[in-house]
């Protein structure tokens, strides 16, 4: 399983420029107005627009996202059996995902990427999802 920290920001383009200058490379096919996928040699960082970017506290939060190496149903069942009830599995433009709270109440997202979608631009994935 691969972990991806997600930095919530007030301005995707501005944050993208900063992290690019820091040395991360943007995965342009995964970038939209609300999301940017930044890659480095030792990992990756997701940039996501803050839901309500009106105060200093809104931007800057960090969340954890995992990309599963197995089918989500296996992970969901294992979590449920361990007493951690996950959400339903949802379809998204990048594949499928579910969320689950950790013991401290923090929401964790677990993704299953659809390899077919990964080569398509964000606009193509969005137009496909809307049909």
N, CA and C atoms as an extended XYZ file, in Angstrom:
393
Properties=species:S:1:pos:R:3:atomname:S:1:resname:S:1:resid:I:1 pbc="F F F"
N         0.850       -1.174        0.000 N   UNK     1
C         0.000        0.000        0.000 CA  UNK     1
C         0.896        1.236        0.000 C   UNK     1
N         0.517        2.245       -0.761 N   UNK     2
C         1.266        3.487       -0.888 CA  UNK     2
C         0.516        4.595       -0.148 C   UNK     2
N         1.224        5.384        0.648 N   UNK     3
C         0.616        6.484        1.378 CA  UNK     3
C         0.860        7.799        0.635 C   UNK     3
N        -0.172        8.641        0.618 N   UNK     4
C        -0.066        9.954       -0.001 CA  UNK     4
C        -0.590       11.001        0.964 C   UNK     4
N         0.275       11.835        1.545 N   UNK     5
C        -0.237       12.941        2.336 CA  UNK     5
C        -0.904       13.948        1.400 C   UNK     5
N        -1.988       14.552        1.866 N   UNK     6
C        -2.713       15.550        1.079 CA  UNK     6
C        -2.646       16.869        1.833 C   UNK     6
N        -2.105       17.891        1.197 N   UNK     7
C        -2.005       19.212        1.780 CA  UNK     7
C        -3.180       20.035        1.262 C   UNK     7
N        -4.008       20.549        2.180 N   UNK     8
C        -5.134       21.391        1.794 CA  UNK     8
C        -4.647       22.828        1.671 C   UNK     8
N        -4.903       23.430        0.524 N   UNK     9
C        -4.351       24.747        0.195 CA  UNK     9
C        -5.450       25.699       -0.256 C   UNK     9
N        -5.155       26.985       -0.228 N   UNK    10
C        -6.124       27.989       -0.665 CA  UNK    10
C        -6.072       28.235       -2.172 C   UNK    10
N        -4.921       27.979       -2.798 N   UNK    11
C        -4.741       28.249       -4.223 CA  UNK    11
C        -3.911       27.119       -4.835 C   UNK    11
N        -4.542       26.277       -5.641 N   UNK    12
C        -3.864       25.121       -6.244 CA  UNK    12
C        -2.694       25.550       -7.121 C   UNK    12
N        -2.911       26.544       -7.991 N   UNK    13
C        -1.849       26.957       -8.910 CA  UNK    13
C        -0.640       27.505       -8.171 C   UNK    13
N        -0.880       28.325       -7.162 N   UNK    14
C         0.206       28.894       -6.375 CA  UNK    14
C         0.968       27.797       -5.634 C   UNK    14
N         0.242       26.882       -4.999 N   UNK    15
C         0.882       25.781       -4.284 CA  UNK    15
C         1.645       24.872       -5.246 C   UNK    15
N         1.064       24.629       -6.423 N   UNK    16
C         1.707       23.812       -7.440 CA  UNK    16
C         3.053       24.425       -7.834 C   UNK    16
N         3.080       25.737       -8.054 N   UNK    17
C         4.330       26.417       -8.416 CA  UNK    17
C         5.365       26.286       -7.298 C   UNK    17
N         4.929       26.443       -6.046 N   UNK    18
C         5.847       26.334       -4.918 CA  UNK    18
C         6.456       24.939       -4.835 C   UNK    18
N         5.617       23.895       -4.838 N   UNK    19
C         6.129       22.541       -4.693 CA  UNK    19
C         6.926       22.102       -5.922 C   UNK    19
N         6.633       22.679       -7.097 N   UNK    20
C         7.456       22.430       -8.275 CA  UNK    20
C         8.842       23.045       -8.082 C   UNK    20
N         8.881       24.269       -7.550 N   UNK    21
C        10.161       24.921       -7.278 CA  UNK    21
C        10.951       24.152       -6.217 C   UNK    21
N        10.245       23.502       -5.305 N   UNK    22
C        10.887       22.693       -4.275 CA  UNK    22
C        11.519       21.437       -4.866 C   UNK    22
N        11.029       21.020       -6.041 N   UNK    23
C        11.620       19.866       -6.713 CA  UNK    23
C        10.663       18.742       -7.040 C   UNK    23
N         9.388       18.894       -6.682 N   UNK    24
C         8.409       17.871       -7.040 CA  UNK    24
C         7.939       18.090       -8.467 C   UNK    24
N         7.576       17.013       -9.142 N   UNK    25
C         7.094       17.091      -10.514 CA  UNK    25
C         5.592       16.850      -10.537 C   UNK    25
N         4.888       17.691      -11.275 N   UNK    26
C         3.437       17.556      -11.385 CA  UNK    26
C         3.071       16.445      -12.356 C   UNK    26
N         2.112       15.602      -11.944 N   UNK    27
C         1.508       14.630      -12.848 CA  UNK    27
C         0.340       15.361      -13.516 C   UNK    27
N         0.584       15.964      -14.672 N   UNK    28
C        -0.389       16.855      -15.309 CA  UNK    28
C        -1.708       16.165      -15.632 C   UNK    28
N        -1.696       14.859      -15.934 N   UNK    29
C        -2.947       14.180      -16.269 CA  UNK    29
C        -3.850       14.042      -15.050 C   UNK    29
N        -3.307       14.210      -13.844 N   UNK    30
C        -4.111       14.078      -12.627 CA  UNK    30
C        -4.472       15.433      -12.023 C   UNK    30
N        -4.097       16.516      -12.655 N   UNK    31
C        -4.304       17.845      -12.095 CA  UNK    31
C        -5.596       18.465      -12.603 C   UNK    31
N        -6.323       19.111      -11.682 N   UNK    32
C        -7.556       19.822      -12.024 CA  UNK    32
C        -7.551       21.133      -11.269 C   UNK    32
N        -8.660       21.840      -11.274 N   UNK    33
C        -8.762       23.083      -10.526 CA  UNK    33
C        -8.820       22.896       -9.026 C   UNK    33
N        -9.080       21.674       -8.583 N   UNK    34
C        -9.185       21.415       -7.143 CA  UNK    34
C        -8.136       20.440       -6.642 C   UNK    34
N        -7.332       19.854       -7.517 N   UNK    35
C        -6.394       18.800       -7.130 CA  UNK    35
C        -5.129       18.864       -7.978 C   UNK    35
N        -3.994       18.601       -7.354 N   UNK    36
C        -2.735       18.430       -8.087 CA  UNK    36
C        -1.993       17.247       -7.481 C   UNK    36
N        -1.400       16.458       -8.337 N   UNK    37
C        -0.643       15.282       -7.928 CA  UNK    37
C         0.827       15.594       -8.170 C   UNK    37
N         1.603       15.709       -7.083 N   UNK    38
C         3.012       16.070       -7.170 CA  UNK    38
C         3.852       14.844       -6.800 C   UNK    38
N         4.882       14.553       -7.591 N   UNK    39
C         5.700       13.357       -7.365 CA  UNK    39
C         7.156       13.731       -7.140 C   UNK    39
N         7.781       13.008       -6.241 N   UNK    40
C         9.213       13.134       -5.992 CA  UNK    40
C         9.844       11.762       -6.052 C   UNK    40
N        11.152       11.700       -5.925 N   UNK    41
C        11.828       10.408       -6.008 CA  UNK    41
C        11.488        9.520       -4.814 C   UNK    41
N        11.116       10.117       -3.670 N   UNK    42
C        10.837        9.328       -2.479 CA  UNK    42
C         9.379        9.248       -2.106 C   UNK    42
N         8.481        9.708       -2.950 N   UNK    43
C         7.064        9.660       -2.620 CA  UNK    43
C         6.276       10.669       -3.421 C   UNK    43
N         5.099       10.986       -2.918 N   UNK    44
C         4.250       11.942       -3.615 CA  UNK    44
C         3.471       12.768       -2.613 C   UNK    44
N         2.914       13.866       -3.102 N   UNK    45
C         2.111       14.773       -2.303 CA  UNK    45
C         0.886       15.154       -3.118 C   UNK    45
N        -0.286       15.052       -2.518 N   UNK    46
C        -1.500       15.532       -3.156 CA  UNK    46
C        -1.801       16.936       -2.656 C   UNK    46
N        -2.176       17.823       -3.563 N   UNK    47
C        -2.621       19.169       -3.190 CA  UNK    47
C        -4.110       19.233       -3.476 C   UNK    47
N        -4.897       19.659       -2.485 N   UNK    48
C        -6.351       19.725       -2.646 CA  UNK    48
C        -6.817       21.080       -2.153 C   UNK    48
N        -7.731       21.683       -2.888 N   UNK    49
C        -8.254       22.989       -2.480 CA  UNK    49
C        -8.970       22.838       -1.140 C   UNK    49
N        -8.741       23.778       -0.226 N   UNK    50
C        -9.421       23.760        1.060 CA  UNK    50
C       -10.900       24.030        0.829 C   UNK    50
N       -11.749       23.350        1.569 N   UNK    51
C       -13.194       23.459        1.346 CA  UNK    51
C       -13.693       24.889        1.537 C   UNK    51
N       -13.239       25.530        2.605 N   UNK    52
C       -13.632       26.916        2.852 CA  UNK    52
C       -12.369       27.708        3.159 C   UNK    52
N       -11.734       28.192        2.123 N   UNK    53
C       -10.457       28.882        2.279 CA  UNK    53
C       -10.663       30.353        2.628 C   UNK    53
N       -11.174       30.617        3.813 N   UNK    54
C       -11.436       32.006        4.200 CA  UNK    54
C       -10.590       32.454        5.383 C   UNK    54
N        -9.960       31.535        6.092 N   UNK    55
C        -9.101       31.906        7.215 CA  UNK    55
C        -7.793       31.147        7.118 C   UNK    55
N        -6.810       31.559        7.892 N   UNK    56
C        -5.508       30.910        7.899 CA  UNK    56
C        -5.636       29.436        8.273 C   UNK    56
N        -6.586       29.109        9.145 N   UNK    57
C        -6.723       27.729        9.620 CA  UNK    57
C        -7.260       26.778        8.550 C   UNK    57
N        -7.952       27.305        7.530 N   UNK    58
C        -8.548       26.434        6.519 CA  UNK    58
C        -7.502       25.763        5.642 C   UNK    58
N        -6.540       26.524        5.172 N   UNK    59
C        -5.466       25.952        4.375 CA  UNK    59
C        -4.420       25.374        5.308 C   UNK    59
N        -3.628       24.455        4.802 N   UNK    60
C        -2.524       23.923        5.588 CA  UNK    60
C        -2.814       22.630        6.310 C   UNK    60
N        -4.063       22.208        6.385 N   UNK    61
C        -4.367       20.933        7.022 CA  UNK    61
C        -3.783       19.804        6.174 C   UNK    61
N        -3.492       18.687        6.795 N   UNK    62
C        -2.952       17.531        6.079 CA  UNK    62
C        -3.826       16.319        6.379 C   UNK    62
N        -4.139       15.554        5.351 N   UNK    63
C        -4.911       14.323        5.500 CA  UNK    63
C        -4.094       13.179        4.912 C   UNK    63
N        -4.433       11.961        5.284 N   UNK    64
C        -3.750       10.795        4.728 CA  UNK    64
C        -4.654       10.066        3.747 C   UNK    64
N        -4.065        9.694        2.643 N   UNK    65
C        -4.738        8.911        1.620 CA  UNK    65
C        -3.828        7.731        1.308 C   UNK    65
N        -4.405        6.555        1.163 N   UNK    66
C        -3.636        5.372        0.816 CA  UNK    66
C        -4.118        4.853       -0.525 C   UNK    66
N        -3.210        4.311       -1.318 N   UNK    67
C        -3.573        3.634       -2.550 CA  UNK    67
C        -3.339        2.147       -2.324 C   UNK    67
N        -4.394        1.389       -2.425 N   UNK    68
C        -4.360       -0.031       -2.103 CA  UNK    68
C        -3.690       -0.848       -3.193 C   UNK    68
N        -2.986       -1.899       -2.773 N   UNK    69
C        -2.404       -2.860       -3.705 CA  UNK    69
C        -3.351       -4.030       -3.957 C   UNK    69
N        -4.485       -4.042       -3.277 N   UNK    70
C        -5.443       -5.138       -3.395 CA  UNK    70
C        -6.827       -4.564       -3.682 C   UNK    70
N        -7.754       -5.416       -4.012 N   UNK    71
C        -9.129       -4.970       -4.236 CA  UNK    71
C        -9.679       -4.365       -2.956 C   UNK    71
N       -10.433       -3.294       -3.093 N   UNK    72
C       -10.948       -2.591       -1.913 CA  UNK    72
C       -11.832       -3.464       -1.044 C   UNK    72
N       -12.556       -4.376       -1.647 N   UNK    73
C       -13.437       -5.242       -0.869 CA  UNK    73
C       -12.658       -6.028        0.193 C   UNK    73
N       -11.445       -6.457       -0.135 N   UNK    74
C       -10.609       -7.188        0.822 CA  UNK    74
C       -10.233       -6.296        2.006 C   UNK    74
N        -9.850       -5.065        1.716 N   UNK    75
C        -9.475       -4.127        2.772 CA  UNK    75
C       -10.683       -3.754        3.613 C   UNK    75
N       -11.810       -3.498        2.966 N   UNK    76
C       -13.054       -3.160        3.669 CA  UNK    76
C       -13.439       -4.285        4.630 C   UNK    76
N       -13.410       -5.507        4.157 N   UNK    77
C       -13.785       -6.651        5.006 CA  UNK    77
C       -12.833       -6.804        6.185 C   UNK    77
N       -11.534       -6.636        5.954 N   UNK    78
C       -10.554       -6.753        7.030 CA  UNK    78
C       -10.780       -5.674        8.096 C   UNK    78
N       -11.045       -4.445        7.655 N   UNK    79
C       -11.319       -3.352        8.598 CA  UNK    79
C       -12.601       -3.615        9.382 C   UNK    79
N       -13.642       -4.030        8.680 N   UNK    80
C       -14.923       -4.313        9.329 CA  UNK    80
C       -14.761       -5.421       10.375 C   UNK    80
N       -14.039       -6.483       10.014 N   UNK    81
C       -13.800       -7.595       10.945 CA  UNK    81
C       -13.005       -7.146       12.168 C   UNK    81
N       -12.165       -6.127       12.008 N   UNK    82
C       -11.343       -5.620       13.108 CA  UNK    82
C       -12.083       -4.578       13.948 C   UNK    82
N       -13.336       -4.274       13.566 N   UNK    83
C       -14.127       -3.325       14.339 CA  UNK    83
C       -14.033       -1.880       13.896 C   UNK    83
N       -13.535       -1.647       12.677 N   UNK    84
C       -13.445       -0.293       12.118 CA  UNK    84
C       -14.369       -0.212       10.910 C   UNK    84
N       -15.613        0.216       11.096 N   UNK    85
C       -16.576        0.214        9.980 CA  UNK    85
C       -16.243        1.278        8.919 C   UNK    85
N       -15.930        0.853        7.706 N   UNK    86
C       -15.645        1.793        6.625 CA  UNK    86
C       -16.926        2.292        5.962 C   UNK    86
N       -16.771        3.330        5.161 N   UNK    87
C       -17.891        3.817        4.349 CA  UNK    87
C       -18.143        2.826        3.215 C   UNK    87
N       -19.190        3.086        2.462 N   UNK    88
C       -19.409        2.334        1.233 CA  UNK    88
C       -18.283        2.657        0.255 C   UNK    88
N       -18.014        1.773       -0.670 N   UNK    89
C       -17.047        2.032       -1.733 CA  UNK    89
C       -17.721        2.929       -2.762 C   UNK    89
N       -17.037        4.017       -3.114 N   UNK    90
C       -17.582        5.015       -4.027 CA  UNK    90
C       -16.778        5.032       -5.328 C   UNK    90
N       -17.452        5.332       -6.448 N   UNK    91
C       -16.776        5.518       -7.729 CA  UNK    91
C       -16.387        6.977       -7.879 C   UNK    91
N       -15.210        7.210       -8.446 N   UNK    92
C       -14.706        8.566       -8.659 CA  UNK    92
C       -13.997        8.580      -10.008 C   UNK    92
N       -13.578        9.747      -10.458 N   UNK    93
C       -12.946        9.859      -11.776 CA  UNK    93
C       -11.591        9.176      -11.857 C   UNK    93
N       -10.971        8.851      -10.723 N   UNK    94
C        -9.676        8.181      -10.726 CA  UNK    94
C        -9.785        6.685      -10.471 C   UNK    94
N       -10.957        6.212      -10.085 N   UNK    95
C       -11.168        4.818       -9.720 CA  UNK    95
C       -12.194        4.741       -8.600 C   UNK    95
N       -11.920        3.892       -7.591 N   UNK    96
C       -12.848        3.740       -6.477 CA  UNK    96
C       -12.132        4.078       -5.168 C   UNK    96
N       -12.942        4.388       -4.132 N   UNK    97
C       -12.361        4.686       -2.829 CA  UNK    97
C       -13.376        4.446       -1.729 C   UNK    97
N       -12.874        4.385       -0.490 N   UNK    98
C       -13.730        4.405        0.694 CA  UNK    98
C       -13.002        5.192        1.762 C   UNK    98
N       -13.728        5.567        2.798 N   UNK    99
C       -13.124        6.261        3.928 CA  UNK    99
C       -13.393        5.462        5.198 C   UNK    99
N       -12.533        5.678        6.185 N   UNK   100
C       -12.675        5.027        7.483 CA  UNK   100
C       -12.020        5.933        8.526 C   UNK   100
N       -12.590        5.947        9.732 N   UNK   101
C       -11.994        6.732       10.809 CA  UNK   101
C       -10.952        5.901       11.530 C   UNK   101
N        -9.813        6.539       11.839 N   UNK   102
C        -8.819        5.849       12.655 CA  UNK   102
C        -9.248        5.948       14.121 C   UNK   102
N        -8.529        5.321       15.054 N   UNK   103
C        -8.956        5.316       16.457 CA  UNK   103
C        -9.086        6.708       17.092 C   UNK   103
N        -8.407        7.717       16.519 N   UNK   104
C        -8.516        9.079       17.038 CA  UNK   104
C        -9.590        9.893       16.342 C   UNK   104
N       -10.333        9.269       15.428 N   UNK   105
C       -11.417        9.962       14.744 CA  UNK   105
C       -11.006       10.686       13.474 C   UNK   105
N        -9.755       10.504       13.025 N   UNK   106
C        -9.323       11.138       11.780 CA  UNK   106
C        -9.793       10.298       10.597 C   UNK   106
N       -10.302       10.965        9.578 N   UNK   107
C       -10.813       10.287        8.393 CA  UNK   107
C        -9.656        9.937        7.456 C   UNK   107
N        -9.565        8.677        7.089 N   UNK   108
C        -8.539        8.164        6.178 CA  UNK   108
C        -9.244        7.733        4.900 C   UNK   108
N        -8.653        8.060        3.757 N   UNK   109
C        -9.206        7.634        2.469 CA  UNK   109
C        -8.314        6.559        1.871 C   UNK   109
N        -8.939        5.500        1.344 N   UNK   110
C        -8.206        4.421        0.687 CA  UNK   110
C        -8.722        4.324       -0.753 C   UNK   110
N        -7.797        4.452       -1.704 N   UNK   111
C        -8.130        4.449       -3.128 CA  UNK   111
C        -7.757        3.141       -3.793 C   UNK   111
N        -8.476        2.844       -4.854 N   UNK   112
C        -8.107        1.784       -5.790 CA  UNK   112
C        -8.081        2.461       -7.147 C   UNK   112
N        -6.891        2.646       -7.695 N   UNK   113
C        -6.768        3.355       -8.959 CA  UNK   113
C        -7.181        2.480      -10.124 C   UNK   113
N        -7.852        3.077      -11.071 N   UNK   114
C        -8.213        2.405      -12.310 CA  UNK   114
C        -7.128        2.734      -13.329 C   UNK   114
N        -6.316        1.747      -13.688 N   UNK   115
C        -5.189        1.967      -14.601 CA  UNK   115
C        -5.644        2.577      -15.926 C   UNK   115
N        -6.843        2.211      -16.376 N   UNK   116
C        -7.373        2.759      -17.629 CA  UNK   116
C        -7.553        4.267      -17.525 C   UNK   116
N        -8.021        4.752      -16.358 N   UNK   117
C        -8.226        6.181      -16.151 CA  UNK   117
C        -6.915        6.936      -15.991 C   UNK   117
N        -5.872        6.279      -15.480 N   UNK   118
C        -4.639        6.983      -15.129 CA  UNK   118
C        -3.936        7.597      -16.323 C   UNK   118
N        -4.202        7.137      -17.525 N   UNK   119
C        -3.553        7.693      -18.706 CA  UNK   119
C        -4.379        8.795      -19.365 C   UNK   119
N        -5.589        9.021      -18.863 N   UNK   120
C        -6.474       10.027      -19.447 CA  UNK   120
C        -6.316       11.357      -18.734 C   UNK   120
N        -6.563       12.451      -19.442 N   UNK   121
C        -6.516       13.771      -18.817 CA  UNK   121
C        -7.680       13.929      -17.844 C   UNK   121
N        -7.556       14.890      -16.938 N   UNK   122
C        -8.626       15.165      -15.978 CA  UNK   122
C        -9.934       15.492      -16.699 C   UNK   122
N        -9.862       16.312      -17.752 N   UNK   123
C       -11.068       16.716      -18.480 CA  UNK   123
C       -11.772       15.505      -19.096 C   UNK   123
N       -11.001       14.578      -19.650 N   UNK   124
C       -11.593       13.372      -20.239 CA  UNK   124
C       -12.241       12.516      -19.167 C   UNK   124
N       -11.553       12.349      -18.021 N   UNK   125
C       -12.121       11.541      -16.924 CA  UNK   125
C       -13.411       12.170      -16.423 C   UNK   125
N       -13.427       13.495      -16.278 N   UNK   126
C       -14.631       14.180      -15.790 CA  UNK   126
C       -15.778       14.030      -16.776 C   UNK   126
N       -15.512       14.188      -18.062 N   UNK   127
C       -16.585       14.084      -19.066 CA  UNK   127
C       -17.114       12.649      -19.103 C   UNK   127
N       -16.256       11.663      -18.907 N   UNK   128
C       -16.674       10.264      -18.878 CA  UNK   128
C       -17.544       10.011      -17.645 C   UNK   128
N       -17.152       10.581      -16.508 N   UNK   129
C       -17.880       10.371      -15.265 CA  UNK   129
C       -19.270       11.002      -15.310 C   UNK   129
N       -19.422       12.076      -16.071 N   UNK   130
C       -20.714       12.772      -16.136 CA  UNK   130
C       -21.721       12.077      -17.039 C   UNK   130
N       -21.266       11.126      -17.842 N   UNK   131
C       -22.172       10.435      -18.788 CA  UNK   131
C       -22.929        9.352      -18.088 C   UNK   131
